[in-house]
Amino acid sequence: MVPVPVLVLDIARYHNAVLLKPLQPKYRTARTLLFLPLNSPRLASVERGWKLARRMAMRNRFFAALDGVLRALEKTQLGTAEIMRHKSRRYL
């Protein structure tokens, strides 16, 4: 038996778009869609890290391809743990 991948989604409008609703039953056997509950900041803590990474690496810049985004993020030299430690100071 092949494991079914789980796709974790937040409550962004595009994750619940009208165009996606007809596709959900069709692909339910191929993957499981798991929606995060409303007001769950601990479950979506990676969002704070992404916010910091975007501010430090990508603010006011245009990237023609994904490679440029990845290089900019690497240049910040911030690991995930460091980003989360930096952001968690605000919430302690």
C-alpha positions as CSV (number, residue, x, y, z in Angstrom):
1,M,0.0,0.0,0.0
2,V,1.4,3.4,-1.0
3,P,1.1,6.1,1.6
4,V,-1.1,9.0,0.6
5,P,0.7,12.4,0.9
6,V,-0.8,15.0,3.2
7,L,-1.0,18.5,2.1
8,V,-1.4,21.0,5.0
9,L,-3.1,24.2,4.0
10,D,-3.9,27.3,6.0
11,I,-7.1,29.4,5.6
12,A,-5.8,31.6,2.8
13,R,-8.5,32.5,0.3
14,Y,-6.8,30.8,-2.6
15,H,-6.7,27.5,-0.7
16,N,-10.5,27.6,-0.4
17,A,-11.2,29.2,-3.8
18,V,-14.3,28.3,-5.7
19,L,-12.2,26.9,-8.5
20,L,-10.6,24.4,-6.2
21,K,-13.8,23.0,-4.7
22,P,-14.7,20.7,-7.6
23,L,-11.1,19.4,-7.7
24,Q,-11.0,18.3,-4.0
25,P,-13.2,15.2,-4.4
26,K,-11.3,14.2,-7.6
27,Y,-7.9,14.2,-5.9
28,R,-9.0,13.1,-2.4
29,T,-7.7,9.6,-3.2
30,A,-4.3,10.9,-4.4
31,R,-3.7,13.1,-1.4
32,T,-5.2,14.2,1.9
33,L,-6.0,17.9,2.4
34,L,-5.6,19.0,6.0
35,F,-6.8,22.5,6.7
36,L,-5.4,24.3,9.8
37,P,-8.1,25.6,12.1
38,L,-8.8,29.3,12.4
39,N,-6.8,31.3,14.9
40,S,-4.0,28.7,15.3
41,P,-0.8,30.8,15.5
42,R,1.2,27.9,17.1
43,L,0.3,25.6,14.2
44,A,1.3,28.3,11.7
45,S,4.5,29.5,13.4
46,V,6.5,29.1,10.2
47,E,4.6,32.1,8.9
48,R,6.5,34.4,11.3
49,G,9.8,32.9,10.1
50,W,8.8,33.5,6.4
51,K,7.8,37.0,7.2
52,L,11.3,37.8,8.6
53,A,13.1,36.0,5.8
54,R,11.1,37.9,3.2
55,R,11.8,41.2,4.9
56,M,15.5,40.5,5.1
57,A,16.1,38.9,1.7
58,M,13.4,39.8,-0.7
59,R,12.0,43.3,0.2
60,N,11.8,45.6,-2.8
61,R,13.4,43.2,-5.2
62,F,12.3,41.5,-8.4
63,F,13.2,37.9,-9.1
64,A,12.7,36.5,-12.6
65,A,13.0,32.9,-11.4
66,L,12.9,30.8,-8.3
67,D,16.7,30.4,-8.3
68,G,17.1,34.1,-7.5
69,V,14.7,33.8,-4.5
70,L,16.6,30.8,-3.2
71,R,20.0,32.5,-3.6
72,A,18.7,35.6,-1.8
73,L,17.4,33.5,1.1
74,E,20.8,31.7,1.3
75,K,22.7,35.0,1.5
76,T,20.8,36.0,4.6
77,Q,22.4,33.0,6.3
78,L,19.5,32.5,8.6
79,G,18.6,29.0,9.5
80,T,15.0,28.1,10.5
81,A,15.9,27.9,14.2
82,E,17.5,31.3,14.2
83,I,14.5,32.9,12.4
84,M,12.1,31.4,15.0
85,R,14.3,32.4,17.9
86,H,14.5,36.0,16.6
87,K,10.7,36.1,16.2
88,S,9.8,34.4,19.4
89,R,11.4,37.2,21.5
90,R,8.4,39.3,20.5
91,Y,5.9,36.7,21.9
92,L,7.7,35.8,25.2
